[in-house]
């Protein structure tokens, strides 16, 4: 089973049939299964552009879609056969039918995706590993340290930036309601107030708001509410001194990361001067939160464990690799359609446009086969 952002956690990460996230931010395992599938059963999915890799993911020439959805509009997407029903009752009915027919996938297919899943987990382990404990961590290393201190009761909240992609690929979900990522509209600023709401609903559970520096700047003020009401959320602020997600997207579309790092203007007018003196840890402390500054990758796990045990609102502040570098996670395993200027003459934009047109040429229109 491959999962969208909203469906992640339907199976535990270590379930034999869980192959991870699917689509633009998915795993290599899930995306390769999607490319070769002759039947795709979508349960509750809206088949958005991230999930379908903007219409390029499902490559099998005879692929068919069965869409189980309580909303008829979504059940008809991808020209699929609609099954408008509650997910549980619909899956039970399909299971009964399969049992009567005796249908099973070939053992070789199970072996193939099981081995692929194991290889992907090895890639995740490599992303989480800390080889240089005295250096700044990468974003995946922060996730790996958090993975090491949580259990089934913890809840992870996120919404925007590069974190949703890294979480979809790498996070090892332990329960159905551990993974709470609002990615329908990428709502920057959602994380901290959402974590307060989750903690109020489940006061006995550790609740983590994972916040990049860009989204932190949108709405840190609800920290005051958490402090005032004694809501013991844990806020992890990842500071890479710039808009890393938008910077990467800018680079991919020929924009050359213009204006996406926290830097002063240089003499030539570009944003290549000295780093801005931005200190979000001081900001969080000024709003009343206890702040643990992580100086290097080797201190990550201890700081996160200390925050997890705290009974007051606590922030773990981590300076990660700068916005000019990759996050450390595996690259996208599938495309996403972000248009590139067709008339720009800069070399980076021309190259990006050529790549864009090659991807567009692989987009398919799926027509229902009766």
C-alpha positions in Angstrom: 0.0 0.0 0.0 1.3 3.4 -1.0 0.1 6.5 0.9 -0.6 10.1 0.1 0.3 12.8 2.6 -3.2 12.5 4.1 -3.1 8.7 4.1 0.3 8.3 5.7 -0.1 6.2 8.9 -2.9 4.0 7.6 -0.3 1.3 8.0 2.7 1.3 10.4 5.9 1.9 8.6 7.1 -1.6 9.4 4.0 -3.4 8.0 5.0 -5.7 5.2 2.6 -4.1 2.8 3.5 -0.5 3.5 5.7 0.8 0.7 5.7 4.5 1.8 4.6 7.7 0.3 3.6 7.9 -3.4 4.0 10.7 -6.0 6.3 13.7 -6.2 7.3 13.4 -2.5 7.1 9.6 -2.4 9.5 6.8 -2.1 11.3 5.1 -4.9 9.6 1.9 -4.0 6.0 3.2 -4.2 6.7 5.3 -7.3 8.1 2.3 -9.2 5.2 0.2 -8.3 2.9 3.0 -9.5 4.7 3.2 -12.8 4.4 -0.5 -13.5 0.9 -1.1 -12.1 -1.9 -2.3 -14.4 -4.5 -1.7 -11.7 -4.5 1.2 -9.2 -7.1 1.1 -6.4 -7.4 4.6 -4.9 -9.0 4.7 -1.5 -10.1 8.2 -0.4 -7.5 10.0 -2.6 -8.2 13.1 -4.6 -5.5 12.2 -7.1 -3.9 15.6 -6.8 -0.9 16.8 -8.8 1.6 15.7 -6.2 0.1 12.2 -5.9 -0.1 11.6 -9.7 3.2 13.4 -10.5 1.1 15.9 -12.5 -0.3 13.0 -14.7 3.1 11.4 -15.4 3.3 8.7 -12.8 1.2 5.8 -14.0 3.0 4.6 -17.1 1.6 1.1 -17.8 -0.2 1.3 -21.2 -3.2 -0.7 -19.9 -3.4 0.8 -16.5 -6.9 1.0 -15.0 -8.2 2.8 -11.9 -10.8 1.8 -9.3 -11.6 4.8 -7.1 -13.2 4.1 -3.8 -14.3 7.4 -2.5 -17.3 8.8 -0.5 -17.2 11.8 -2.9 -18.5 11.0 -6.4 -16.4 13.8 -7.9 -13.2 12.3 -6.7 -14.3 8.7 -7.5 -14.5 9.6 -11.2 -10.9 11.0 -11.5 -8.3 9.4 -13.8 -11.3 8.1 -15.8 -11.5 5.4 -13.2 -14.3 3.0 -12.3 -16.1 4.8 -9.4 -17.0 3.0 -6.2 -18.9 5.6 -4.1 -18.8 4.2 -0.6 -17.3 4.5 2.8 -13.7 3.3 2.7 -14.1 0.6 5.3 -17.3 -0.9 3.9 -16.0 -0.6 0.3 -12.7 -2.4 1.1 -14.6 -5.1 3.0 -16.8 -5.7 0.0 -13.8 -5.9 -2.3 -12.0 -8.2 0.0 -15.0 -10.6 0.1 -15.1 -10.6 -3.7 -11.4 -11.4 -4.0 -11.6 -14.2 -1.5 -14.4 -15.8 -3.5 -12.4 -15.6 -6.7 -9.2 -16.8 -5.0 -7.2 -14.0 -6.7 -3.7 -13.3 -5.4 -0.7 -11.4 -6.7 2.2 -13.5 -7.8 4.8 -14.4 -5.1 7.5 -12.9 -7.3 5.7 -9.5 -7.1 5.6 -9.6 -3.3 9.3 -10.5 -3.2 10.1 -7.6 -5.6 8.4 -4.9 -3.6 9.6 -6.4 -0.3 13.2 -6.2 -1.4 12.7 -2.7 -2.8 11.2 -1.6 0.5 14.3 -2.9 2.3 16.6 -1.0 0.0 14.6 2.2 0.6 14.8 1.7 4.4 18.6 1.4 4.0 18.5 4.8 2.2 16.5 6.3 5.1 19.0 4.9 7.6 21.8 6.5 5.6 20.0 9.9 5.7 19.5 9.6 9.4 23.0 8.6 10.3 25.3 11.2 11.9 28.9 10.8 10.6 30.1 14.2 11.7 28.7 14.8 15.2 30.5 18.2 15.6 29.0 19.6 12.4 25.6 21.2 11.7 23.0 18.5 11.0 21.0 18.1 7.8 17.3 18.2 8.0 16.9 14.4 7.7 19.4 14.0 10.5 17.1 16.1 12.7 14.2 13.8 11.7 16.3 10.7 12.5 17.2 12.0 15.9 13.5 12.6 16.6 12.6 9.2 15.2 15.0 7.8 17.9 13.2 9.4 20.8 9.5 9.1 20.0 7.2 6.1 20.4 3.6 5.3 19.2 2.1 8.0 21.4 3.9 11.0 19.9 2.2 13.2 17.3 4.1 15.1 14.6 2.6 18.3 13.2 3.8 20.0 10.0 2.4 21.9 7.0 4.8 23.7 4.7 8.2 24.2 3.3 10.7 21.4 2.5 9.7 19.4 5.7 6.5 17.8 4.2 8.4 16.3 1.4 11.2 14.9 3.7 8.6 13.6 6.2 6.5 11.9 3.4 9.7 10.2 2.2 11.4 9.4 5.4 9.2 9.6 8.5 8.5 6.2 10.1 4.9 6.4 11.2 4.1 4.3 14.2 0.3 4.9 14.6 -2.7 5.9 12.6 -2.8 9.4 14.2 0.9 10.2 14.7 1.4 11.9 11.4 -0.5 15.2 11.1 0.7 17.1 8.0 -1.6 19.7 6.6 -0.5 19.7 2.9 -3.7 20.3 1.1 -2.9 24.0 0.8 0.6 24.2 2.3 -0.6 26.5 5.1 2.5 28.3 6.4 2.1 29.2 10.1 -0.3 26.4 10.8 2.1 24.2 12.9 2.3 25.9 16.2 -1.5 26.7 16.7 -2.3 23.2 15.3 0.0 21.6 17.9 -1.8 23.5 20.6 -5.1 22.1 19.4 -3.8 18.6 19.2 -2.3 18.8 22.7 -5.6 20.2 24.1 -7.4 17.2 22.5 -4.8 14.7 23.7 -3.1 16.2 26.8 -1.4 12.9 27.7 0.5 12.7 24.4 3.8 14.4 23.4 3.0 16.8 20.5 5.7 18.1 18.2 5.4 21.1 15.9 8.1 20.8 13.3 8.7 24.3 11.9 11.1 25.7 9.3 12.4 29.2 9.7 10.2 30.5 6.9 6.9 29.2 8.3 8.0 30.2 11.8 8.1 33.8 10.7 4.5 33.6 9.6 2.9 33.0 13.0 5.1 32.4 16.1 2.8 34.5 18.2 0.7 31.6 19.4 3.7 30.6 21.5 2.4 33.2 23.9 -0.9 31.3 24.1 0.9 28.0 24.8 2.9 29.7 27.6 -0.1 31.5 29.1 -2.2 28.3 29.1 0.6 25.9 30.1 0.2 23.8 27.0 3.3 21.8 26.9 3.9 21.5 23.2 7.4 20.8 21.8 8.4 23.1 18.9 11.4 22.1 16.8 12.6 25.1 14.8 14.9 24.2 11.9 16.9 27.3 10.9 18.7 27.1 7.5 18.8 30.9 7.1 16.6 31.1 4.1 13.6 29.8 2.2 15.1 26.5 1.2 12.0 25.0 -0.3 11.3 28.0 -2.5 15.0 28.3 -3.2 15.1 24.7 -4.6 11.9 25.3 -6.6 13.4 28.6 -7.9 16.5 26.7 -9.0 14.5 24.0 -10.7 12.6 26.5 -12.7 15.6 28.6 -13.8 15.2 31.3 -11.1 18.6 30.6 -9.6 17.4 30.9 -6.0 17.0 34.7 -6.3 16.4 36.4 -2.9 15.7 33.1 -1.0 18.6 33.3 1.5 18.7 35.6 4.6 21.5 37.8 3.3 22.1 41.5 3.0 22.4 43.0 -0.5 25.9 43.1 -1.9 27.4 46.1 -3.7 26.1 44.7 -7.0 22.5 44.6 -5.7 22.3 40.9 -5.4 21.4 39.0 -2.2 24.9 37.7 -1.7 26.1 39.9 1.2 26.7 38.9 4.8 24.1 36.7 6.5 21.3 38.5 8.2 21.5 38.4 12.1 18.3 36.4 12.4 18.0 34.6 15.8 14.7 32.8 16.0 15.8 31.1 19.3 15.9 34.5 20.9 12.5 35.3 19.5 11.0 32.1 20.9 12.6 32.8 24.3 11.3 36.4 24.2 7.8 35.0 23.7 8.2 33.0 27.0 9.3 29.6 25.7 12.0 27.5 27.2 14.6 27.1 24.4 17.2 24.4 24.0 19.9 25.4 21.4 21.4 22.5 19.5 25.0 23.4 18.5 25.8 20.3 16.5 24.4 17.0 15.2 25.9 15.1 18.2 23.6 17.0 20.7 20.4 16.5 18.8 19.1 13.4 20.5 19.7 14.6 24.0 18.0 17.9 23.4 14.9 16.3 21.8 14.7 13.8 24.7 14.9 16.6 27.2 12.1 18.5 25.4 10.0 15.4 25.2 10.2 15.0 29.0 9.4 18.6 29.7 6.0 19.6 31.2 6.2 23.2 29.9 6.3 24.5 26.4 9.8 23.9 25.1 11.6 24.8 21.8 14.5 22.9 20.3 16.3 25.3 18.0 18.6 23.6 15.4 20.7 25.4 12.8 20.9 23.1 9.9 22.7 23.2 6.6 22.3 26.6 4.8 19.6 27.4 2.2 22.3 27.1 -0.5 22.6 23.3 0.0 20.3 20.4 -0.4 18.4 19.1 2.6 20.1 15.8 2.5 17.0 13.8 1.6 16.8 11.7 -1.5 15.7 13.8 -4.5 12.2 13.7 -5.9 11.3 10.3 -7.3 8.6 11.8 -9.6 7.9 15.0 -11.4 5.8 18.0 -10.4 4.5 20.5 -13.0 5.7 24.0 -12.1 5.7 26.0 -15.4 9.0 27.5 -16.5 9.3 30.7 -18.5 9.2 30.0 -22.3 10.7 33.3 -23.5 13.5 33.9 -20.9 17.0 34.0 -22.4 19.2 33.3 -19.3 21.0 30.0 -19.6 19.5 28.5 -16.4 16.0 29.3 -17.5 16.6 27.9 -21.0 17.9 24.7 -19.6 15.0 24.4 -17.1 12.5 25.0 -19.9 14.0 22.2 -22.0 13.7 19.8 -19.1 10.2 21.0 -18.4 9.1 20.3 -21.9 10.5 16.8 -21.8 8.5 16.1 -18.7 5.3 17.6 -20.1 5.7 15.3 -23.2 5.3 12.2 -20.9 2.0 13.4 -19.4 -0.9 11.0 -20.2 -4.6 11.3 -20.5 -6.2 8.2 -18.9 -9.3 7.1 -20.7 -11.7 4.6 -19.3 -11.7 1.2 -21.0 -15.1 -0.4 -20.9 
